[in-house]
Amino acid sequence: MRHVRSIWNGAISFGLVSIPIKLVNATESHSISFRQIHTEDNGRIRYRKVCELEDREVGQSEIGKGYEDADGTIIPITDDDLAHLPIPTARTIEIVAFVPGDRIDPLQMDAAYYLAAGGVPAAKPYVLLREALKRNNKVAIAKYALRGRERLGMLRVVGDAIAMHGLLWPDEVRAPEGVAPDTNVTVRDKELDLADALMDTLGEVDLEDLHDEYRAALEEVIAAKASGEAPPEAPAPAAGGKVLDLMAALESSVRAARESRESPSGAEAEIKPLPRKTKPAPTAKKTAAAKKTAAAKKSATKSTAKKPAPKKTTSRKRTA
């Protein structure tokens, strides 16, 4: 595995066995983030930390923690107060039980991490725990401390590594009360048969084939604006009708799914962009990059012998 910066160093406590490990993130985000800007000149919007009593900006050295009581009273909490908390798992992933994997409700699962062996001496006990989990087809339930609070975790084998999922405490998971329809609904056998047929027709999917189509379309918009071009035009949204007949909707879905499966080209994913607002956007001042691009285009046009340049068409790249 390529080098990844660890976010926590400690040890797995497995009975009397201690396994030095490093905690690294198992996931990464590819989402595109934006900065807030002043629309008149593209200047960054900044937020200042201001004391509401003194009405002045304060530095990081002047900022601490406080708990707000029910009556609005602020109770200061210092780092020394937190340092004396009796957390036995401060630097330890303490295994407390081994259970079958299906005993864990997916609703409890939180962030995912990889546990990397902390050096050569940790290799033997690390592999021992990994193989024991494999042979018994179980997961380990553990307690650990991270970012100032004690947490629950589940250790399982992923390939040749041990992964840990953060778990919510049982009292943090809400019961599904008031979520299901509270009216009496009768589902006919024929409707169930059609639903089964639709599930069979759709079949399985390789998750590697699924992509974030919105992010791909957003990247096209950003690339077009960065090069001084107009963003790709959004296609007119398809007129959607309100489905009132459940049987007709199921039959149409099964028919469409079968046609998609039988199509030689395969079902290509279609990007459905968000509807554009009709309100015209304010005219922003050109950035230095945009001016440079425009100047380069103007220079290239002058160098041609009055030959009209071919009209450039921006087409949307489709993501499978």
C-alpha positions in Angstrom: 0.0 0.0 0.0 1.3 3.5 -0.9 2.4 5.6 2.0 -0.5 7.3 3.8 -0.2 9.6 6.7 -1.4 8.0 9.9 -4.0 10.0 12.0 -3.5 8.0 15.2 -0.8 5.8 16.7 -1.5 3.2 19.4 -1.9 -0.5 19.9 -4.6 -3.2 19.7 -5.1 -4.9 23.0 -5.9 -8.5 22.4 -6.0 -10.2 25.8 -2.4 -10.0 27.0 -1.2 -9.4 23.5 -0.4 -5.8 22.4 -0.1 -5.1 18.7 1.4 -1.6 17.8 -0.6 -0.1 14.9 -1.1 3.1 12.9 -4.6 4.2 12.1 -5.1 5.5 8.5 -8.2 6.6 6.7 -9.7 4.0 4.4 -11.7 6.4 2.3 -11.2 9.7 0.6 -13.5 12.3 -0.8 -13.5 13.4 -4.4 -16.2 16.0 -4.1 -15.7 19.4 -5.5 -15.8 22.3 -3.0 -16.4 25.9 -3.7 -15.2 29.1 -2.0 -17.5 31.9 -1.1 -16.6 35.0 -3.1 -17.7 38.6 -3.6 -19.6 38.6 -6.9 -18.5 42.1 -7.8 -14.8 41.4 -7.9 -14.3 37.6 -7.1 -12.6 38.5 -3.8 -12.6 35.7 -1.1 -15.1 36.0 1.7 -13.4 35.6 5.1 -14.9 35.0 8.5 -13.4 36.5 11.6 -13.6 35.1 15.2 -15.1 37.9 17.2 -15.8 38.0 21.0 -19.5 39.0 21.3 -18.9 40.7 24.7 -15.9 42.9 23.6 -16.8 43.2 20.0 -13.3 42.6 18.8 -11.4 39.9 16.8 -9.5 37.5 19.0 -6.5 35.2 18.2 -6.3 31.4 18.5 -4.4 31.7 21.7 -7.3 33.5 23.3 -9.9 30.8 22.3 -10.9 28.0 24.6 -13.8 25.6 25.2 -17.0 26.1 27.1 -20.2 24.1 27.8 -23.5 26.0 27.5 -25.9 25.0 30.3 -29.7 24.9 29.8 -30.1 28.4 31.2 -27.4 29.8 28.9 -24.6 29.8 31.5 -21.2 29.1 30.0 -19.0 26.6 32.0 -15.4 26.9 30.9 -13.6 23.6 30.2 -9.8 23.6 30.1 -7.4 21.1 28.5 -6.3 20.1 32.0 -9.9 19.2 32.9 -10.1 16.9 29.8 -6.6 15.4 30.4 -7.6 14.0 33.7 -10.6 12.1 32.3 -10.4 8.4 33.2 -10.3 6.9 29.6 -8.4 3.6 29.7 -8.5 3.4 25.9 -6.7 6.7 25.3 -4.0 5.0 23.2 -5.4 1.5 22.9 -7.9 -0.2 20.7 -9.3 -2.6 23.4 -11.0 -5.6 22.0 -13.9 -6.5 24.3 -15.7 -9.3 22.3 -15.8 -11.4 19.1 -19.2 -11.7 17.3 -20.5 -12.9 13.9 -20.5 -10.1 11.4 -24.2 -10.2 10.8 -24.8 -9.2 14.4 -23.7 -5.6 13.6 -26.5 -3.4 12.3 -25.3 -1.4 9.2 -27.0 1.7 10.7 -24.3 1.7 13.4 -21.4 1.9 10.9 -19.5 5.2 10.7 -16.1 6.1 9.4 -13.7 3.4 8.1 -10.0 3.0 8.8 -7.2 0.6 8.0 -5.0 -0.6 10.9 -1.4 -0.8 9.7 1.2 -2.8 11.7 3.5 -0.5 13.5 6.9 -2.0 12.5 8.4 -5.4 12.1 7.8 -6.6 15.7 4.1 -6.0 15.2 3.9 -8.2 12.1 3.5 -11.6 13.8 0.7 -10.7 16.3 -1.0 -8.7 13.6 -1.1 -11.7 11.2 -2.2 -13.9 14.2 -5.2 -11.7 14.9 -6.1 -11.5 11.2 -6.0 -15.2 10.6 -8.0 -15.9 13.8 -10.7 -13.5 12.6 -10.7 -15.3 9.2 -10.8 -18.8 10.6 -13.7 -18.1 13.0 -15.6 -15.9 10.5 -16.1 -13.2 13.2 -15.5 -9.6 13.8 -13.9 -8.0 16.9 -15.8 -5.3 18.9 -13.5 -2.8 20.4 -13.4 0.5 22.4 -10.9 3.3 21.5 -10.5 7.0 22.0 -10.2 9.5 19.1 -10.6 13.3 18.9 -11.4 13.7 22.5 -14.1 11.1 23.0 -14.4 7.3 23.6 -15.7 5.4 20.6 -16.9 1.9 19.6 -15.3 0.1 16.7 -15.6 -3.1 14.7 -12.4 -4.9 13.4 -12.7 -7.1 10.3 -10.5 -8.6 7.7 -10.2 -6.8 4.3 -7.9 -8.7 1.9 -4.6 -9.0 3.9 -5.3 -6.1 6.1 -7.4 -5.4 9.2 -9.9 -2.6 8.9 -11.9 -0.9 11.6 -15.3 0.7 11.2 -16.3 3.3 13.8 -19.6 2.3 15.3 -22.3 4.5 16.8 -23.2 3.7 20.3 -26.6 1.8 20.4 -28.4 4.8 22.0 -27.2 7.0 19.1 -29.3 5.0 16.5 -32.9 6.1 16.3 -35.7 3.6 16.1 -37.7 3.8 12.8 -40.9 5.0 14.6 -43.2 7.0 12.4 -41.3 6.3 9.3 -43.3 3.5 7.7 -46.8 4.3 6.3 -49.4 4.4 9.0 -52.2 3.3 6.7 -53.3 -0.2 5.9 -51.9 -1.2 2.5 -52.7 -4.4 0.7 -50.1 -5.6 -1.9 -51.5 -8.1 -4.4 -49.5 -11.2 -5.5 -49.4 -10.0 -9.1 -47.8 -6.7 -8.0 -45.2 -8.7 -6.0 -44.6 -10.9 -9.0 -43.9 -7.8 -11.2 -41.6 -6.4 -8.5 -39.7 -9.7 -8.4 -39.5 -9.7 -12.2 -38.1 -6.1 -12.2 -35.5 -7.0 -9.6 -34.5 -10.1 -11.6 -34.3 -8.1 -14.8 -32.1 -5.3 -13.3 -29.9 -8.0 -11.9 -26.6 -7.2 -10.2 -24.2 -4.4 -10.7 -20.4 -4.0 -10.4 -19.9 -1.0 -8.1 -16.8 -0.2 -10.0 -19.0 0.7 -13.0 -20.9 3.4 -11.0 -19.6 6.9 -11.2 -20.5 10.4 -9.9 -22.1 11.8 -13.0 -22.9 15.1 -11.3 -19.2 15.6 -10.4 -18.2 14.8 -14.0 -20.7 17.4 -15.4 -19.5 19.9 -12.8 -15.9 19.4 -13.9 -16.9 20.2 -17.5 -18.5 23.4 -16.4 -15.4 24.5 -14.4 -13.1 23.5 -17.3 -15.2 25.5 -19.8 -15.3 28.6 -17.6 -11.5 28.4 -16.9 -10.8 28.4 -20.6 -13.1 31.4 -21.2 -15.8 29.3 -23.0 -19.5 29.1 -22.3 -20.6 26.2 -20.1 -22.3 23.2 -21.8 -26.0 23.8 -22.4 -28.4 21.8 -20.3 -30.8 19.6 -22.4 -34.5 20.3 -21.9 -35.8 18.2 -19.1 -38.0 15.3 -20.1 -41.7 15.8 -19.4 -42.6 13.6 -16.5 -46.1 12.4 -15.9 -47.6 11.5 -12.6 -47.9 7.7 -12.3 -51.2 6.8 -10.8 -51.4 3.1 -11.8 -48.8 1.0 -9.9 -49.3 -2.1 -12.1 -48.7 0.0 -15.2 -45.6 1.6 -13.7 -44.2 -1.9 -12.8 -45.0 -3.3 -16.2 -43.3 -0.4 -18.0 -40.3 -0.6 -15.7 -39.8 -4.3 -16.4 -40.2 -3.7 -20.2 -37.7 -0.8 -20.1 -35.2 -2.8 -18.1 -35.4 -5.8 -20.5 -34.9 -3.5 -23.5 -31.9 -1.9 -21.8 -30.4 -5.3 -21.1 -30.9 -6.5 -24.7 -29.5 -3.4 -26.2 -26.1 -4.2 -27.9 -24.6 -0.9 -26.9 -25.6 -1.4 -23.3 -27.4 1.1 -21.1 -25.3 4.2 -21.0 -25.7 6.4 -18.0 -27.4 9.7 -18.7 -26.4 12.9 -16.9 -29.5 14.7 -15.6 -28.3 18.2 -14.7 -30.0 20.4 -12.2 -32.5 22.8 -13.8 -31.1 26.3 -14.4 -32.4 29.3 -12.7 -34.2 31.8 -15.0 -32.8 34.8 -13.1 -29.8 36.2 -15.1 -26.5 35.9 -13.2 -24.6 39.1 -12.4 -21.7 40.0 -14.8 -18.5 39.2 -13.1 -15.2 41.0 -13.9 -12.8 39.1 -16.0 -10.0 37.3 -14.1 -6.4 37.5 -15.2 -6.6 34.0 -16.7 -9.7 34.8 -18.7 -8.1 38.0 -20.1 -5.0 36.0 -21.1 -7.1 33.4 -22.9 -9.0 36.2 -24.7 -5.8 37.9 -25.8 -4.3 34.7 -27.1 -7.5 34.0 -29.2 -7.4 37.6 -30.6 -3.8 37.2 -31.6 -4.4 33.9 -33.3 -7.3 35.4 -35.3 -5.2 38.3 -36.7 -2.5 35.8 -37.9 -4.9 34.0 -40.2 -5.5 35.4 -43.7 -9.0 36.6 -43.2 -10.2 33.0 -43.2 -13.2 32.5 -41.0 -12.4 30.3 -38.1 -14.6 27.1 -37.9 -17.3 27.5 -35.3 -16.4 25.6 -32.1 -19.1 23.4 -30.6 -18.9 22.3 -27.0 -20.3 18.8 -26.6 -21.1 17.1 -23.3 -18.9 14.2 -22.5 -21.0 11.3 -21.4 -20.0 9.2 -18.4 -20.6 5.5 -18.5 
